[in-house]
Amino acid sequence: MQRRRLTQLFPFLLPVRKWQRKKLFYLKMRIDKNKYAKKISNNLLPCTVFETSSLMVNQNSGYDIKFQLNKVHNLKLAAKKLDKLVIEPNETFSFCKSVRFADRYEPYLDGLCLVDGKIAGSYAGGLCQLSNMLFWLFLHTPLTVTERHGHAVEFFPSATEDLPCGTDATINEGWLDLKVLNETDNTFQIEIRFDSEYMYGRILSQKPADTDYTIYNSSVSYIRKNGRIYQLASVCRSETDKNTYEKTEKELYRNKCEIAYKLPESIHIEESGD
């Protein structure tokens, strides 16, 4: 039997624990010798590296639609701190640090979030959709991902089923962040826009990118272990030099995620006793 955390036994301690974690979280950033990106420039850089879009309201969540609408509010609030953010050479982008004070003047609303292993309405819930999109953008650039955490559990089908499996990036202020380091001599910029249905993301650069990137799964499988179903995905990237057309391929990482919704009957699930 898994031991319960102190904050589960005594829930009134949770706000104190969160405060403590956040203080240590940002203190570490102050002393880690990284230069964190913070410049916002209304002058957009001239070259588009990669762009994408994300449907904001997932009608297949199975939960009260108000949480989806609240999520849209939260996404737009956080995006104000990220739109037109510049990442210069030798700078590190941190999702949590960039959106740290996004709710200073206007509060977030309760959106869906994983709380103690269960999906529930939680303050600022839904921001992972923004970190997911940014991670997908970053994968199509020469920026180096220095911190990324996949979701431990997927509770409902994704609204972006056309993306390779395992290309998500969850965040949890005080615990989990999304970070990339600009080790190039080029300058990059984030642009985020919205319409009534979609969130749009774009990575811009000062100089044209000389590499095309394609992200794909070399393998995706499902196993059942102790009554739970897990998705195992190998996430790979193909890099093509635009000048020489030389192509290289490599595995970036392997992703494991529990699937907590009913899969189609056509998907094979292997029984695992390990």
C-alpha positions in Angstrom: 0.0 0.0 0.0 1.4 3.4 -1.0 2.1 5.7 1.9 0.0 8.9 2.0 1.8 12.2 2.0 1.6 14.5 5.0 -0.5 17.0 3.2 -3.0 14.2 2.3 -3.3 13.3 6.0 -3.5 16.9 7.0 -4.9 18.9 4.1 -4.7 22.2 6.0 -0.9 22.0 5.6 -1.2 22.1 1.8 -1.1 25.9 1.3 2.0 26.1 3.5 3.7 23.3 1.5 2.9 25.0 -1.8 4.3 28.3 -0.5 7.4 26.6 0.6 7.9 24.7 -2.7 7.4 27.9 -4.8 9.9 29.9 -2.7 12.6 27.2 -3.1 11.6 26.7 -6.8 12.3 30.3 -7.7 15.3 30.7 -5.2 17.0 27.9 -7.1 16.5 29.8 -10.4 18.1 32.9 -8.8 21.3 31.0 -8.0 21.5 28.5 -10.9 23.6 30.9 -13.0 21.1 30.7 -15.9 20.1 33.9 -17.7 16.3 33.7 -18.0 14.5 35.2 -21.0 12.2 38.1 -19.9 12.3 40.7 -22.8 9.0 41.4 -24.5 9.4 43.1 -27.9 6.4 44.3 -29.9 8.7 44.3 -33.0 8.3 40.8 -34.3 11.4 39.0 -35.7 11.3 38.6 -39.5 11.6 34.8 -40.0 9.0 32.1 -39.2 10.6 28.9 -37.9 7.4 26.9 -37.1 3.8 27.5 -36.4 0.9 25.4 -35.1 -2.7 25.7 -33.7 -4.6 24.0 -30.8 -8.3 23.7 -30.4 -9.1 25.1 -27.0 -12.4 23.5 -26.0 -12.3 19.7 -25.9 -15.9 18.4 -26.2 -14.8 14.9 -25.4 -13.5 15.5 -21.9 -16.7 14.1 -20.2 -16.6 16.9 -17.6 -18.7 20.0 -17.0 -18.1 22.4 -20.0 -17.5 25.3 -17.6 -14.1 23.9 -16.8 -13.2 24.1 -20.5 -14.5 27.7 -20.7 -12.5 28.5 -17.6 -9.4 27.0 -19.2 -9.8 29.3 -22.2 -9.8 32.3 -19.8 -6.6 30.9 -18.1 -4.8 30.3 -21.4 -5.4 33.9 -22.5 -4.3 35.3 -19.2 -1.0 33.3 -19.2 -0.4 34.0 -22.9 -0.2 37.7 -22.1 3.1 37.0 -20.4 4.5 34.8 -23.2 3.4 36.6 -26.4 6.3 38.3 -28.1 8.8 37.0 -25.5 12.4 37.0 -26.9 14.9 34.2 -26.3 18.3 35.5 -27.0 21.6 33.5 -27.4 22.6 31.9 -24.0 19.2 32.6 -22.5 16.9 30.0 -20.9 13.2 30.1 -21.3 11.2 28.9 -18.2 7.4 28.5 -18.5 6.8 28.9 -14.8 9.0 31.9 -14.4 7.6 33.7 -17.4 3.9 33.3 -16.3 4.6 33.6 -12.6 2.6 36.8 -12.1 0.1 36.4 -14.8 -2.8 36.4 -12.3 -1.6 39.4 -10.3 -4.3 41.7 -11.4 -6.9 39.2 -12.8 -7.3 35.8 -11.1 -7.3 32.5 -12.9 -10.4 30.4 -12.8 -10.8 26.7 -11.9 -9.9 24.4 -14.8 -9.4 20.7 -15.0 -6.2 19.5 -13.3 -4.6 16.4 -11.9 -5.0 16.5 -8.1 -3.8 13.6 -6.0 -4.1 11.2 -8.9 -7.7 12.4 -9.8 -8.9 14.9 -12.4 -10.7 17.8 -10.7 -11.4 21.5 -11.0 -8.4 23.5 -9.7 -7.2 27.1 -9.7 -5.4 27.8 -13.0 -6.2 24.4 -14.3 -5.7 23.8 -18.1 -2.4 25.7 -18.5 -0.8 22.5 -19.7 -2.4 23.0 -23.0 -0.2 26.1 -23.4 2.9 24.3 -22.3 2.0 21.4 -24.6 1.9 23.8 -27.6 5.1 25.5 -26.7 6.9 22.2 -26.3 5.6 21.2 -29.7 7.0 24.4 -31.2 10.3 24.1 -29.4 10.8 20.5 -30.9 10.8 22.2 -34.3 13.7 24.5 -33.4 17.4 24.1 -32.5 16.6 25.2 -29.0 17.8 22.6 -26.4 15.1 21.3 -24.1 16.6 21.2 -20.6 13.4 20.3 -18.6 10.2 18.6 -19.8 7.8 16.3 -17.9 5.1 14.2 -19.6 1.7 13.8 -18.1 1.6 10.7 -15.8 -2.1 10.0 -16.7 -4.3 10.9 -19.6 -8.0 11.0 -18.5 -9.6 11.7 -21.8 -8.7 11.7 -25.5 -6.6 14.6 -26.7 -8.1 17.3 -28.9 -5.0 17.1 -31.0 -5.0 13.5 -32.1 -2.9 14.3 -35.2 0.2 14.9 -33.1 2.7 12.1 -32.3 2.0 10.4 -28.9 4.1 11.5 -26.0 4.8 15.1 -27.2 3.0 16.8 -24.3 4.6 18.8 -21.5 3.0 19.3 -18.1 3.8 22.0 -15.6 3.2 22.4 -11.9 4.6 25.6 -10.3 6.9 24.7 -7.5 7.5 21.2 -8.9 7.5 20.8 -12.7 8.6 23.3 -15.4 9.2 23.5 -19.1 12.6 24.9 -20.0 14.7 25.4 -23.1 18.2 26.9 -23.6 19.2 28.9 -26.6 22.7 27.6 -27.4 22.7 29.0 -30.9 23.8 32.4 -32.3 20.3 33.1 -33.4 17.5 35.0 -31.5 14.1 33.5 -31.2 10.7 34.9 -30.3 7.3 33.4 -29.2 4.0 34.6 -30.7 0.6 33.5 -29.4 -2.7 34.5 -30.8 -6.4 33.4 -30.3 -9.6 33.4 -32.2 -13.0 32.1 -31.0 -11.9 28.4 -31.2 -8.2 28.1 -31.6 -5.0 29.1 -29.9 -2.2 29.8 -32.4 1.5 29.6 -31.7 4.5 30.6 -33.7 8.3 30.6 -33.2 10.1 33.5 -35.0 13.8 34.1 -35.5 16.2 36.8 -36.4 18.0 34.7 -39.0 16.4 32.0 -41.2 16.5 28.5 -39.8 18.8 26.2 -41.8 17.2 23.0 -40.6 13.8 21.4 -41.1 12.5 19.2 -38.3 9.9 16.4 -38.4 8.7 14.8 -35.1 7.3 11.2 -35.2 6.8 8.0 -33.3 9.1 5.1 -34.3 6.8 2.9 -32.1 3.7 3.1 -30.0 2.5 0.2 -27.9 0.1 -0.4 -25.0 0.5 -2.7 -22.0 -1.7 -3.7 -19.1 0.0 -3.9 -15.8 -1.7 -4.4 -12.4 -5.1 -3.6 -14.0 -3.8 -0.3 -15.5 -3.1 0.5 -19.2 0.0 2.3 -20.2 1.0 3.8 -23.5 4.7 3.5 -24.4 5.9 5.8 -27.2 9.3 6.4 -28.8 9.5 10.1 -29.8 12.0 10.7 -32.6 13.1 13.7 -34.7 14.3 13.8 -38.3 16.6 16.8 -39.1 17.2 17.9 -42.7 19.8 20.5 -43.6 18.1 23.0 -46.0 21.4 23.6 -47.8 22.9 20.1 -48.2 19.6 18.1 -47.8 21.6 15.8 -45.5 19.2 14.1 -43.1 19.8 12.7 -39.7 17.4 10.9 -37.4 17.5 10.2 -33.7 15.3 9.2 -30.8 14.7 12.1 -28.4 13.2 10.2 -25.5 10.8 7.4 -24.6 7.5 8.4 -23.0 5.3 6.4 -20.7 1.8 7.5 -19.7 -1.2 5.8 -18.1 -4.3 5.8 -20.2 -7.4 6.2 -18.0 -10.1 6.3 -20.8 -11.5 3.5 -22.9 -9.3 2.8 -25.9 -10.8 1.7 -29.3 -11.3 -2.0 -29.6 -8.8 -2.1 -32.5 -5.9 -1.2 -30.3 -3.9 -4.2 -29.1 -3.0 -4.2 -25.4 -0.2 -6.5 -24.3 -0.5 -8.1 -20.9 2.6 -7.4 -18.7 3.4 -9.2 -15.5 6.6 -7.1 -14.8 
